[in-house]
Amino acid sequence: MADILLIEPDRILTRIYCAYLRERGHIVTAAFGAQAAVQELDMHKPDVVVLEMQLAGHNGIEFLYELRSYPDWQDIPVVLHTMVLLESLKLSADLLRAMGVTQYLYKPATLLHHLEEVVNEVVVPRNSYNARGLVKPRLVEHTDALRPAQT
Amino acid sequence: MSAFEYAPQERLLRALAEQLKLPLVQIARQSELGPASQPVLSSIGYTADMAIRLIDSYLLSVQVQGQAVFDLEPVSVASMLQDVAHQLSPLAADYRLDLQLSLGGSYAPVMANRYSLESAYTMLGYAMIEAQASNERRQLVLLGAHRRAGGVVAGVFAEHEGLTADIFRRARALYGHARQPMTAAASSAGAGIFVADTLLHAMNAPLRVAHHHKMAGLAATLLPSQQLQII
């Protein structure tokens, strides 16, 4: 079970993803834009952020820079779940990885169950702690993670 | 080619194409929320997914037309056609067609843009499956490859009559002008064929009418990489 912050500008898709993921036991908080997402993060730290790059107002890149500017949010993994093809993003895999993006999913080609599988893969198990008793993120750090996943 | 070099109608069409992806994604994902026991919902999902692929392939074809340089890589024709068959299988089942692979041996890798090549053959297969569906008896669609002098001929073939080189040549001139550019072979606009043709043409491998195991279809001649053959 994961605590997910879903940043998705389309309300119909938000409803669909929330219904699917909640039915499977996940906690899902939805934000329609970058600003709303930051406000949600201020109130509650999720296990993972699922992010659409194409947002109204501030875009996904700006949100990522904002997210990584706060020490408390450094370890939150981000799954890019976007309508933008990876090739069109014009961002290197290294830069995306440096911004904490652990997986890229091309939204039109990603089935619901596959989104859930990816979320489960990147989320830190709730009973997983390092020596100091803090949750240590288990990041998927390989190049393939930043290619459109096969569905 | 930058966005500002497109004619106004082309820009509008590109914007429309991008916009159409959203409702199609909504339809496809909503279909997944229903019970798995309802095959009609799966069918809705496949249909929407294939339409999204058509739009993406169209946008890619517009993009490659303006590119002087293509990113090329060694591509296994067999592997690519297998992936295409995997993607088209649900659609073929929906249309009650038999989809088969006919590879006839192994081939040296060809230098191509993998994503464009796979998009082209997926769209070609989509259009050919749709074209066959108008026949009453169960039809066979073949993803086939065979060797010819100078290259690997890979294409989509079917058990239908009516597709000739002359008809295809005329269709190339008519698409975008006529609602049915290939009436003898297909009832629809057959856009997938022309999207595939554009993508393959950008890789110097335009479509042409070809035959495979006595079945007619559309295929491209892909050139194996000479350098990779030496290795």
Interface residues (C-beta under 8 A of the other chain):
Chain A: D10 I12 L13 I16 Y17 A19 Y20 M83 L85 E87 K107 P108 A109 L111 L112 H113
Chain B: K21 L22 L24 V25 Q26 A28 R29 Q30 E32 L33 D49 I52 D56 Y115
